[in-house]
Amino acid sequence: MKNPMQLFQLFLYYPVFLIGYIQHKLFHKTNKYAYLSFRKLYGLTQGKINRFFSDKISKDVGKYDMPATTTGVLGSFGQEKVCDITHQIREHGYYVFEEKVPMPICNALIEFAKNNPANTVPSKQEHEYIRFDPQRLQAPMYKFREQDIIKNNEVREIITDMNFFAIAQEYLDCKPINDLILMWWSANHLNKASSEAAQLYHFDMDHLKFLKFFVYLTDVNEHNGPHCYVKKSHKYKPQSLYADQRFSDEQITTAYPQEDIQVIKGGIGTVMAVDTSGIHKGKVVESGERLIFQIEYTNSLFGQKNESLSKYKDAFSDDQLQLMANKPYSFQRYIDEKRTT
Ligand SMILES: O=C(O)CCC(=O)C(=O)O
């Protein structure tokens, strides 16, 4: 039952969201106020708004036919395995793969990350774009720019990885849209958790529904920033944790049993699929550093704006371009010059 204030907010935000959603369908641009209203509506409706529009997208968009076996950097996956992994993500909100990304791929990405500049987060100056140097730390997070990350063959291999694609399609229940690639270093800067570096508990609300794949590119233990995830919190949150803000560890430990608060450690190459609409954070780094890669799939580009990467299309191999051309809806960001979001 909603109180009068919540009802008032529903009547205020819903039309703004709806008009913006229709505008997005017509013009492929997200209106800022519509997006902010959507974020409010997620909390006010406890995610019902997302489920309603996602069901509609599933019906409208449909799925690509997939072969019985898909392949990617983790090897070959049969359809049954894809369904089993998806089931586990639906149940728990995350899944840690048994298979690891092969070392040559990890090594190439580490080499890139050691030798190329990244944006410091939070940034002292507007565009601090420097190499990560653990001896002279300027910030808790060094985030690479997408236009730099995409220059790596290994990244393009992950973008066109059909295992991740098949899992995303099953989980999102529609043709998935590949909408974001990220890579960043985390390290101990000033010994405190940084909100901007996602080191305080929060949930993401980038789009109506989305799934992220993370790859650890350093060994990750208790002390160098493991990803922490509250099991099932993508489905169940107390009303107070639907607020669009950061939460303290205490708020989380009070709301959930200790066994549901998962600290995901893993060797280099560990991969996890995570629905980060559940509550999560990167644990603050106490010592050492963590390098992580992330790729996101979504069911709709309404929401966070990410620039088109079609300028870098020629870097993909002919086979990869063919694969993307066969799934233009999913890879619009990489092949469609007209798309900006
Ligand atoms: O650094 C982490 O493990 C958390 C990352 C995060 O919050 C995110 O990608 O949404």
The ligand as an SDF file (V2000), in Angstrom:
LIG
                    3D

 10  9  0  0  0  0  0  0  0  0999 V2000
   34.3210   -2.7970   -8.3640 O   0  0  0  0  0  0  0  0  0  0  0  0
   33.4060   -3.5840   -8.1670 C   0  0  0  0  0  0  0  0  0  0  0  0
   33.5710   -4.7670   -7.8930 O   0  0  0  0  0  0  0  0  0  0  0  0
   31.9950   -3.0460   -8.2550 C   0  0  0  0  0  0  0  0  0  0  0  0
   31.7110   -2.5300   -9.6060 C   0  0  0  0  0  0  0  0  0  0  0  0
   30.3630   -1.9130   -9.7230 C   0  0  0  0  0  0  0  0  0  0  0  0
   29.7840   -1.4250   -8.7910 O   0  0  0  0  0  0  0  0  0  0  0  0
   29.7210   -1.9050  -11.0200 C   0  0  0  0  0  0  0  0  0  0  0  0
   30.3440   -2.2130  -12.0290 O   0  0  0  0  0  0  0  0  0  0  0  0
   28.5110   -1.6140  -11.0710 O   0  0  0  0  0  0  0  0  0  0  0  0
  1  2  2  0
  2  3  1  0
  2  4  1  0
  4  5  1  0
  5  6  1  0
  6  7  2  0
  6  8  1  0
  8  9  2  0
  8 10  1  0
M  END
$$$$
